């Protein structure tokens, strides 16, 4: 089968031929297909019958279509392959740095710097690959809607509507009836006692000290 070098341009009724051609040439699929074919042709040489620009465009269109639908298989393969290539670059550059160490110190330093760059890019690529396959973390927050339509984002909170209901929780629950209900403690003494009085009888009357001083007032 002959290489596909045909370029099909779809023209709408609202654009001119030049506008349709410009839209086609500026599509990401076609631009990247042209760039990929240029690099691939130089890499493989002229001994093989290379694909046409249409063949490259069809392949890239299929890959980008799958990626747009959420398929990460191609991205995973590219990152893994690049990591292997970068690791190979690091090993070769490090070997050349070692060979030039001592006699050609400047060359050894340059090769060493390039080796460390390849190593850093390899690590970054592997981190991107690992992140690609990690499940996404989601933070779920509970929203409680109380009477009156006011929403409070929290696990629970206390609604202070007065001394008699102090300490009463309005946290929503799936439980029904009176399960988990408890009576509120009596309110603190307004006269100054910091602790509530467990008994409901009240305080005993204090003796008047003035009546015990020989009847004097």
C-alpha positions as a Markdown table, in Angstrom:
| # | Residue | x | y | z |
|---|---|---|---|---|
| 1 | Unk | 0.0 | 0.0 | 0.0 |
| 2 | Unk | 1.3 | 3.4 | -0.9 |
| 3 | Unk | 2.0 | 6.0 | 1.8 |
| 4 | Unk | -0.9 | 8.3 | 2.5 |
| 5 | Unk | 0.2 | 11.8 | 1.6 |
| 6 | Unk | -3.3 | 13.1 | 0.9 |
| 7 | Unk | -4.6 | 16.1 | 2.9 |
| 8 | Unk | -8.4 | 16.2 | 3.2 |
| 9 | Unk | -9.8 | 19.6 | 4.0 |
| 10 | Unk | -13.4 | 19.9 | 5.1 |
| 11 | Unk | -14.9 | 23.3 | 4.2 |
| 12 | Unk | -18.1 | 24.6 | 5.8 |
| 13 | Unk | -20.5 | 27.0 | 4.2 |
| 14 | Unk | -19.5 | 29.8 | 6.6 |
| 15 | Unk | -15.8 | 29.9 | 5.7 |
| 16 | Unk | -13.6 | 30.4 | 2.6 |
| 17 | Unk | -11.2 | 27.9 | 1.2 |
| 18 | Unk | -8.3 | 29.7 | 2.7 |
| 19 | Unk | -9.9 | 29.8 | 6.1 |
| 20 | Unk | -10.7 | 26.0 | 5.9 |
| 21 | Unk | -7.0 | 25.4 | 4.9 |
| 22 | Unk | -5.7 | 27.5 | 7.8 |
| 23 | Unk | -8.0 | 25.7 | 10.2 |
| 24 | Unk | -6.7 | 22.3 | 8.9 |
| 25 | Unk | -3.1 | 23.3 | 9.1 |
| 26 | Unk | -3.4 | 24.6 | 12.6 |
| 27 | Unk | -5.0 | 21.5 | 14.0 |
| 28 | Unk | -2.8 | 20.0 | 16.8 |
| 29 | Unk | -3.1 | 16.6 | 15.1 |
| 30 | Unk | -1.6 | 17.7 | 11.8 |
| 31 | Unk | 1.1 | 19.9 | 13.2 |
| 32 | Unk | 2.4 | 17.2 | 15.5 |
| 33 | Unk | 2.2 | 14.7 | 12.7 |
| 34 | Unk | 4.4 | 16.8 | 10.6 |
| 35 | Unk | 6.9 | 17.3 | 13.4 |
| 36 | Unk | 6.9 | 13.6 | 14.3 |
| 37 | Unk | 7.4 | 12.5 | 10.6 |
| 38 | Unk | 10.4 | 14.9 | 10.2 |
| 39 | Unk | 12.2 | 13.4 | 13.2 |
| 40 | Unk | 11.2 | 9.8 | 12.4 |
| 41 | Unk | 12.4 | 10.1 | 8.8 |
| 42 | Unk | 15.9 | 11.2 | 9.9 |
| 43 | Unk | 16.0 | 8.5 | 12.6 |
| 44 | Unk | 15.1 | 5.7 | 10.1 |
| 45 | Unk | 17.0 | 7.0 | 7.1 |
| 46 | Unk | 16.0 | 6.4 | 3.5 |
| 47 | Unk | 16.3 | 2.7 | 3.3 |
| 48 | Unk | 12.7 | 2.1 | 4.3 |
| 49 | Unk | 9.6 | 3.4 | 2.7 |
| 50 | Unk | 8.3 | 5.8 | 5.3 |
| 51 | Unk | 4.6 | 6.5 | 6.0 |
| 52 | Unk | 3.0 | 9.6 | 4.5 |
| 53 | Unk | 1.8 | 12.6 | 6.5 |
| 54 | Unk | -1.7 | 11.2 | 6.4 |
| 55 | Unk | -0.6 | 8.0 | 8.1 |
| 56 | Unk | 1.1 | 10.0 | 10.9 |
| 57 | Unk | -2.0 | 12.2 | 11.3 |
| 58 | Unk | -4.3 | 9.2 | 11.5 |
| 59 | Unk | -2.3 | 7.6 | 14.3 |
| 60 | Unk | -2.0 | 10.8 | 16.3 |
| 61 | Unk | -5.7 | 11.5 | 15.9 |
| 62 | Unk | -6.5 | 8.0 | 17.3 |
| 63 | Unk | -4.1 | 8.5 | 20.2 |
| 64 | Unk | -5.5 | 11.9 | 21.1 |
| 65 | Unk | -9.0 | 10.7 | 20.8 |
| 66 | Unk | -8.4 | 8.0 | 23.3 |
| 67 | Unk | -6.6 | 10.4 | 25.7 |
| 68 | Unk | -9.5 | 12.8 | 25.5 |
| 69 | Unk | -11.8 | 10.0 | 26.6 |
| 70 | Unk | -9.7 | 9.3 | 29.7 |
| 71 | Unk | -7.4 | 6.5 | 28.5 |
| 72 | Unk | -4.0 | 6.9 | 30.1 |
| 73 | Unk | -2.4 | 3.9 | 28.4 |
| 74 | Unk | -0.4 | 5.9 | 25.8 |
| 75 | Unk | 0.7 | 8.5 | 28.4 |
| 76 | Unk | 1.9 | 5.7 | 30.7 |
| 77 | Unk | 3.9 | 4.0 | 27.9 |
| 78 | Unk | 5.5 | 7.3 | 26.7 |
| 79 | Unk | 6.6 | 8.2 | 30.3 |
| 80 | Unk | 8.0 | 4.7 | 30.9 |
| 81 | Unk | 9.9 | 4.7 | 27.6 |
| 82 | Unk | 11.3 | 8.1 | 28.2 |
| 83 | Unk | 12.4 | 7.2 | 31.7 |
| 84 | Unk | 14.4 | 4.2 | 30.2 |
| 85 | Unk | 16.0 | 6.5 | 27.6 |
| 86 | Unk | 17.0 | 9.1 | 30.1 |
| 87 | Unk | 18.5 | 6.4 | 32.4 |
| 88 | Unk | 20.5 | 5.2 | 29.4 |
| 89 | Unk | 21.7 | 8.7 | 28.7 |
| 90 | Unk | 22.8 | 9.1 | 32.4 |
| 91 | Unk | 24.8 | 5.9 | 32.3 |
| 92 | Unk | 26.6 | 6.8 | 29.1 |
| 93 | Unk | 27.3 | 10.3 | 30.1 |
| 94 | Unk | 28.6 | 9.2 | 33.5 |
| 95 | Unk | 30.9 | 6.6 | 31.8 |
| 96 | Unk | 32.3 | 9.4 | 29.6 |
| 97 | Unk | 32.8 | 11.6 | 32.6 |
| 98 | Unk | 34.8 | 8.8 | 34.3 |
| 99 | Unk | 36.9 | 8.2 | 31.3 |
| 100 | Unk | 38.0 | 11.9 | 31.1 |
| 101 | Unk | 38.5 | 12.3 | 34.8 |
| 102 | Unk | 42.0 | 13.3 | 35.7 |
| 103 | Unk | 43.5 | 14.0 | 32.3 |
| 104 | Unk | 40.7 | 16.1 | 30.8 |
| 105 | Unk | 39.0 | 17.6 | 33.8 |
| 106 | Unk | 36.9 | 20.1 | 31.8 |
| 107 | Unk | 35.4 | 17.4 | 29.6 |
| 108 | Unk | 34.8 | 15.3 | 32.7 |
| 109 | Unk | 32.9 | 18.1 | 34.3 |
| 110 | Unk | 30.7 | 18.7 | 31.3 |
| 111 | Unk | 29.9 | 15.1 | 30.9 |
| 112 | Unk | 29.1 | 15.0 | 34.7 |
| 113 | Unk | 26.8 | 17.9 | 34.5 |
| 114 | Unk | 24.9 | 16.4 | 31.5 |
| 115 | Unk | 24.7 | 13.0 | 33.4 |
| 116 | Unk | 23.1 | 14.7 | 36.4 |
| 117 | Unk | 20.6 | 16.5 | 34.2 |
| 118 | Unk | 19.6 | 13.2 | 32.6 |
| 119 | Unk | 19.3 | 11.7 | 36.0 |
| 120 | Unk | 17.1 | 14.5 | 37.3 |
| 121 | Unk | 14.8 | 14.4 | 34.2 |
| 122 | Unk | 14.6 | 10.6 | 34.6 |
| 123 | Unk | 13.5 | 11.0 | 38.3 |
| 124 | Unk | 10.9 | 13.7 | 37.3 |
| 125 | Unk | 9.5 | 11.4 | 34.6 |
| 126 | Unk | 9.2 | 8.5 | 37.0 |
| 127 | Unk | 7.4 | 10.8 | 39.5 |
| 128 | Unk | 5.0 | 11.9 | 36.8 |
| 129 | Unk | 4.4 | 8.2 | 35.9 |
| 130 | Unk | 3.7 | 7.3 | 39.5 |
| 131 | Unk | 1.4 | 10.2 | 40.0 |
| 132 | Unk | -0.5 | 9.2 | 36.8 |
| 133 | Unk | -1.4 | 5.9 | 38.3 |
| 134 | Unk | -2.1 | 7.1 | 41.9 |
| 135 | Unk | -5.8 | 7.3 | 42.8 |
| 136 | Unk | -7.0 | 10.8 | 43.3 |
| 137 | Unk | -7.7 | 11.8 | 46.9 |
| 138 | Unk | -11.1 | 13.4 | 47.6 |
| 139 | Unk | -12.0 | 15.4 | 50.7 |
| 140 | Unk | -15.6 | 14.9 | 51.8 |
| 141 | Unk | -17.1 | 17.5 | 54.1 |
| 142 | Unk | -20.4 | 17.0 | 55.9 |
| 143 | Unk | -22.9 | 19.9 | 55.5 |
| 144 | Unk | -25.6 | 20.2 | 58.2 |
| 145 | Unk | -28.6 | 22.2 | 57.4 |
| 146 | Unk | -30.5 | 23.5 | 60.5 |
| 147 | Unk | -33.8 | 25.1 | 60.9 |
| 148 | Unk | -34.1 | 28.3 | 59.0 |
| 149 | Unk | -32.1 | 27.0 | 56.0 |
| 150 | Unk | -28.6 | 27.9 | 57.3 |
| 151 | Unk | -25.9 | 25.5 | 56.3 |
| 152 | Unk | -22.9 | 24.9 | 58.5 |
| 153 | Unk | -19.9 | 23.0 | 57.1 |
| 154 | Unk | -18.6 | 21.0 | 60.1 |
| 155 | Unk | -18.9 | 17.6 | 61.8 |
| 156 | Unk | -21.0 | 19.1 | 64.6 |
| 157 | Unk | -21.4 | 22.3 | 66.6 |
| 158 | Unk | -23.2 | 23.6 | 69.6 |
| 159 | Unk | -26.1 | 25.9 | 69.4 |
| 160 | Unk | -26.3 | 28.3 | 72.3 |
| 161 | Unk | -29.8 | 29.6 | 72.5 |
| 162 | Unk | -29.9 | 30.3 | 76.2 |
| 163 | Unk | -28.9 | 29.0 | 79.6 |
| 164 | Unk | -31.4 | 26.2 | 79.7 |
| 165 | Unk | -30.1 | 24.7 | 76.5 |
| 166 | Unk | -26.4 | 25.3 | 77.0 |
| 167 | Unk | -24.5 | 22.2 | 75.9 |
| 168 | Unk | -27.2 | 20.8 | 73.7 |
| 169 | Unk | -25.8 | 19.4 | 70.5 |
| 170 | Unk | -27.6 | 19.9 | 67.2 |
| 171 | Unk | -25.5 | 17.4 | 65.3 |
| 172 | Unk | -27.7 | 15.6 | 62.9 |
| 173 | Unk | -27.8 | 11.8 | 63.2 |
| 174 | Unk | -29.6 | 8.9 | 61.6 |
| 175 | Unk | -30.8 | 7.7 | 65.0 |
| 176 | Unk | -34.5 | 8.2 | 65.9 |
| 177 | Unk | -36.4 | 8.5 | 69.1 |
| 178 | Unk | -34.7 | 9.4 | 72.3 |
| 179 | Unk | -31.6 | 7.3 | 71.8 |
| 180 | Unk | -28.5 | 9.1 | 73.1 |
| 181 | Unk | -30.5 | 11.9 | 74.7 |
| 182 | Unk | -29.4 | 13.3 | 78.1 |
| 183 | Unk | -30.7 | 16.0 | 80.3 |
| 184 | Unk | -28.8 | 19.3 | 80.5 |
| 185 | Unk | -27.1 | 20.2 | 83.7 |
| 186 | Unk | -28.8 | 22.9 | 85.8 |
| 187 | Unk | -27.6 | 26.4 | 85.0 |
| 188 | Unk | -24.8 | 28.0 | 87.1 |
| 189 | Unk | -25.8 | 30.1 | 90.1 |
| 190 | Unk | -26.2 | 33.7 | 89.0 |
| 191 | Unk | -25.1 | 34.8 | 92.4 |
| 192 | Unk | -21.5 | 33.7 | 91.9 |
| 193 | Unk | -21.2 | 30.0 | 92.4 |
| 194 | Unk | -19.2 | 28.6 | 89.6 |
| 195 | Unk | -20.4 | 25.0 | 89.9 |
| 196 | Unk | -24.1 | 24.0 | 89.3 |
| 197 | Unk | -26.1 | 22.7 | 92.3 |
| 198 | Unk | -27.0 | 19.1 | 91.9 |
| 199 | Unk | -30.0 | 19.4 | 94.2 |
| 200 | Unk | -33.1 | 21.2 | 93.1 |
| 201 | Unk | -33.9 | 22.5 | 96.6 |
| 202 | Unk | -31.8 | 25.6 | 96.3 |
| 203 | Unk | -29.4 | 27.1 | 98.9 |
| 204 | Unk | -30.0 | 27.1 | 102.6 |
| 205 | Unk | -30.5 | 30.5 | 104.2 |
| 206 | Unk | -27.5 | 32.1 | 105.9 |
| 207 | Unk | -27.6 | 33.1 | 109.6 |
| 208 | Unk | -27.6 | 36.7 | 110.3 |
| 209 | Unk | -24.4 | 37.4 | 112.2 |
| 210 | Unk | -25.7 | 40.6 | 113.7 |
| 211 | Unk | -28.3 | 38.8 | 115.9 |
| 212 | Unk | -25.5 | 37.0 | 117.9 |
| 213 | Unk | -23.7 | 40.1 | 119.1 |
| 214 | Unk | -25.5 | 40.8 | 122.4 |
| 215 | Unk | -28.5 | 42.0 | 120.6 |
| 216 | Unk | -26.7 | 45.0 | 119.2 |
| 217 | Unk | -27.4 | 46.1 | 115.7 |
